[in-house]
């Protein structure tokens, strides 16, 4: 039989009189004829044959899809938009409430249902336990939409903070996913990205994702995505390689090192798949690309680009969604900042070009949270501040004699380099600078560098070394073995007496090491921290040679070899060192290889800078290893300030003056704000350039040092003020009013599960912990949910921290069970879309709407729950707090108030109009309306 038979509840009309419409109440099929019984209301019931009926649905009717096949899930409810007859078949265009999709369906498989608005206007009917059903319906929508907007109730191993939740909420509700996230270092940008993925994957088709991150952070990104967000990524070049670009179809979540992926040279256009750059471009388009440490993507006002920026430009053409992450987006250079913004939003390039005069454009591109403002869910400030102390070191006459002799050697070396000129002359100057840096770090480092040079000069069989190349425009991650480059080009002395000078210097260095007051001071301080105070300490030095010396000194004094991190170690070796430091070993000594990206703050809040780097911005990165989210105490930074060399004299004066400026800028009212001071210190350090001062020190003295340092600091201060002025227009997601967003927790999920499960024959046995309970499923549900296996007795929890991964099941929005429960509680047949609730409320009316948005091509962008209440004689207002009241204090059933149906319709229409106005306020050129669905409407009664 080819004819479709209308289901019971379908609306039909007489073909002979289309205006006569009724509802199907029964169908009868015989071997040769099918008839339907139709109730035409006042005209009574009539039997119609196959050629006598047509479609009776009208525009605006609410209908329910009834599957023809027993194995197909229903499409749910929807609203009729249009009716057509095509090829002798009647079809109805239905916009589905669950997805917003509009599709043509056979009218025979649709049943007319009473939507919440109609139920409210007619005051019923109300199902048994209607108040509880109504409450659970709204709660289910609230939990689901909160999770879709923030990802906070998904499979996470983190408890999201207010600024992280708000940032994700801001992005997913903006209508576009192209942003520069400029949160301060340590505020959890990785967590924000994980939350964003969880939210976007639920709302949008997000399949192919690429993370481009510094090489040292690839493994960390992979592990955090897996352990905290249950999302598996593979590292290109480590976990897999591509020999044919067609193989990219096998890999959808990829992490790649920034420097592995970038072009090899400036003329590399990516057309050759023999390079990582070319192979990456051959991967096709990505649904989302994220760049970490995006300040490395440098391009100036004259169009000069680093190779990293060229990579970003090339990948920008491969995605419609680009996220840049950086804690230092501006760095006092508006030109480079402008180019970063253009990379994110090329559509706003004209406005970005005028950023100095029209900085408002920044709020459409940059999201920024500051440490000084970050709070936890209770409103308590997350960061306690940084205390910076100094350990002044006085050296004995032996070191002063070594310093004088070293200055004589350096003057002769620089003079030789200047006389020679060219690349070889510059190489000689480079070696002299190495000796200066080693001397600034430790006597031991200087001794090793001198020894390397002497061995070079006295070696019998040693091939000629290459000249040291000029530094390119790509900033390196720090060379912590610079002493190995101190041998110099060729075996010829730089000047006639160099060999003897080196021997004399080594002798002086050996003598000075026997009375190394700087090393003695460190041993004394560490013993006090570790032995007396029983605390952990993180020590930073720039070079491995100094690190080796400190290991020797501290092992002898403390009796245990410190853990170390340096550039020679693999990622796994570094992680093992961190694990040991977090558990039993109280001392970790790191070179700059641990200065970026690594989390070292667990149970440690004391940092010692044994040497101060020539690039002061690295100090900020060092502090950031401890001063980050999760740090429970004030961070104590102890800087060893030794005025033993000309270069250390300059750096010491710099920090003296820096301390004064920070205190001037951090004074809030009559008190000094340490949290704000830490913020200022980090930003000034990022901008200080003292390279000219140190270059002038080649001659062994510096004229007008104080004035030059003040000038450098003032430039840094001006750069910070410029940044602050421009970034003041950035959107601060800050510490939002989470109640206005409808904040929900995993405890709320537990409450919802325990209350709703009973409607589906599921017994719940509670424990003393509100988030732990046991469920007994009916026999017909055995094997229904993958996470339960074949069990019908399930020990469950919604608290992530309590999950042991044993027999206990963690229930969240990544589980089939919770999604099934939400789907059923919000379904039409649950009868939770209208009720009268007996409870004392000032409001007499409540309605819940789902505002759905789409882009300009009809793809769904997201949804927002709008809950309105109305007091007698007042206008409707947004009231998300009513959901929490329904969650914790459910009401009993009550009878409807006797009111005029016309008045009830007016009240319903007023609420819908208000919801539509609220929806209109969120529209942008990227974000368009898709549908406004009435989810529930009810009333409160105090009787």
Beta strands, then each sheet from edge to edge (+ up, - down):
strand 1: 11-14
strand 2: 17-29
strand 3: 34-39
strand 4: 45-49
strand 5: 53-55
strand 6: 62-65
strand 7: 77-86
strand 8: 89-96
strand 9: 102-106
strand 10: 110-112
strand 11: 178-181
strand 12: 209-213
strand 13: 234-235
strand 14: 253-257
strand 15: 288-291
strand 16: 322-325
strand 17: 366-367
strand 18: 386-393
strand 19: 537-540
strand 20: 563-565
strand 21: 587-590
strand 22: 606-609
strand 23: 635-642
strand 24: 667-668
strand 25: 671-672
strand 26: 763-766
strand 27: 772-776
strand 28: 793-797
strand 29: 809-810
strand 30: 834-838
strand 31: 843-854
strand 32: 860-871
strand 33: 877-878
strand 34: 892-893
strand 35: 928-941
sheet 1: 4+ 3- 2+ 1- 5+
sheet 2: 9+ 8- 7+ 6- 10+
sheet 3: 13+ 14+ 12+ 15+ 16+ 11+ 17+
sheet 4: 18+ 23+ 22+ 19+ 21+ 20+
sheet 5: 24+ 25-
sheet 6: 26+ 27- 28+ 29+
sheet 7: 33+ 32- 31+ 35- 30- 34+
end
